[in-house]
Amino acid sequence: MAEMIAAAPRARWDVGRIGVGLGVALGLALVAFANGGYFPTAWSWGALIALTLVAGYLVVGAAARPSTMSLVSLGGLAGSCAWTWFALLWSDDPAGTVLEGQRTLVYVAALAALVLIVRRATAPLLLGATLAAVFLASGYGLLTRLFPERLGVFDPVAAYRLEEPLSYWNALGIFAAMGALLALGFAARARSLAGRALPAAMLPILLSTVYFTFGRGAWVASAIGLAIAIAVDPRRLQLLLTALVLAPTSALAGLLSSQEKALTRTDAPLSAASRDGHRLAVYLLVLVGVTALAAVAFDLAERRIAAPRTARLAFGGALALVAVASLLAVFVRYGGPVALVHKGYDSFTTTPAETSVNLNQRLFTFSGSYRAELWRAAWEDYKAHPALGSGPGTYEQYWNSHRPIRHKVRDAHNLYLEVLGELGPLGLLLLLIALGAPLLAGFAARGHPLVPAALAAYLAYLAHAAVDWDWEMAAVTLVALSCGAALLAAADDREGPPLLPIPIRAAGTAVALLLAALAFVGVVGASALGASDRALTKGRYGEASSQARKAASWWRWSPDPWRQLGDTQTAQGDFVAAQKSYRKAISKSRRDWMLWYDLSTVSDGPAAESALSEAARLNPYFRSDLEGTSDVSR
């Protein structure tokens, strides 16, 4: 009996750990498969579930006081969320600001849940669950390329770049790259043989997924993250040697992927893509097996062979010589540092027309794809609103009114500049506090076996967020926050942290439930709006109108339900009612040029001309956008 009592806490703890791992893996995977969490339905459901979990854990769980660094990060993110909602007082687009507030709420809820539940002992479990979710989603994405006749999805905007299931190629690229960095960490530092072999076997799959997105940012960002992580890792030579042992099969996977013409050309017929995809699938399966065997062999050798200090020094010296020689070769080929900066700037600010059907060529250009113009607009937006910003969710409207080129975007493709322009210096400071605390924790806990890999993945996200709209892709940001939470937990070396006082737990529960109610409003409104859109597509106008009105009753701040109702009434030929609906939508978002254009299509005479004139004022290139002649970057 005594033995059973002694074993009971351990059994409960094991069940709890399994529950945490399964919950994180399942949650991240569901968000990834829900278009990467880009749409409000995913944010609202995610926030509702996470906040309910937080409230429940505060009531019945052993909620310990988070570490100081964790409180700093959570406080910064909560402050950023509160500042986003507070911006409703001055925002140029209140409806867009509410959506941004809802999106940020899911990040606050997720980080709060992880900070409360994850401890130093369970940080590896969190990272393993995160890796499992990333591999599941990335592996499915790769299958859509290898078996296009069964799983393929056509998106003309993607131009044959791999994007499923996240619905955006660059997001999938950094998503899979972060997974590859975590897999490398487990392959190098896991305690068991299987714990090393299984993550190692994931590398050819994850890196092939990155390759077929044909993006450059993910490679650069992951290289930056890995380089810094290696620099701070006390066992950097062991991590480098693991990477060198596993690199040949992953490199071969990339090489074989690049040689399958029907998988890398936009003009490939389906039959050829299927044939090449099936062949590559066989190659990748072989490489997966070889990589696992290489990891096993390396682990066995590492356990049996203790490298003397002279050998480690010689290995480090050889790596340093290779790095210096490579750098000198770059200087000889392309010029010195100053010349490289000038060439890089010229290449980045030049966007040539993409006429080649061979997508492999994208990987060898340094073009910023109009990012210089996007960043300049964000900076100009900040200068126009230097104190408080123009309000969250307003960048698209500012770009439409001031853009110098026919390039259609919604975001600045730089998280930090966009936040500065929309939320001002205080908003940027709060965000940097939230994202910077895990970074400092990672440096402090660099002696933990898995921290360098988690730090590499987290750094890759921070770097990539400076060149793309990762913040808007909840799946990508939640993976980064999972890595950040693991870093915070690893840095907390307290033995048996004290439990939170009952008054604090009660207050936290009340706040979580209040915010869960707000998330529930988002769930109902988004679900009704989605149902209305599906009904309209199928020609069920009565249901479409009913669901649009339901969405309007829950989302009273949003123009989208009224736009949807106007579209339904237009499809029915009731132009008078459609005018009223579009005007109602305009009253909630007067800077939305598309609403003015929609109003012009159901109006006559001077009213139509006036609405069309307002659309042109808000977006001088609106005709190009409607005709599809503007470049699109989502």
ABEGO torsion letter per residue (X at the ends): XAAAAAAAAAAAAAAAAAAAAAAAAAAAAAAAABGGGABAAAAAAAAAAAAAAAAAAAAABBBBBBBAAAAAAAAAAAAAAAAAAAAAAABABAAAAAAAAAAAAAAAAAAAAAAAABBAAAAAAAAAAAAAAAAAAAAAAAAAAABAAAABBBBAAAGGBBAOAAGBAAAAAAAAAAAAAAAAAAAAABABAAAAAAAAAAAAAAAAAAAAAGBAAAAAAAAAAAAAAAAABAAAAAAAAAAAAAAAAAAAAAAAAAABAAAABAABBAAAAAAAAAAAAAAAAAAAAAAAAAAAAAAAAAAABBBBAAAAAAAAAAAAAAAAAAAAAAAAAAEBAAAAAAAAAAAAABBBBBABABAAAAAABABAGGAAAAAAAAAAAAAABAAAEAEBGAAAAAAAAABABBBBBABAGBAAAAAAAAAEAAAAAAAAAAAAAAAAAAAAAAABAAAAAAAAAAAAAAAAAAABBAAABAAAAAAAAAAAAAAAAAABABBGBBBBBAAAAAAAAAAAAAAAAAAAAAAAAAAAAAAAAAAAAAGBAAAAAAAAAAAAAABAABAAAAAAAAAAAAAAGBAAAAAAAAAAAAAABAABAAAAAAAAAABBEAAAAAAAAAAAAABAAAAAAAAGABBBBX
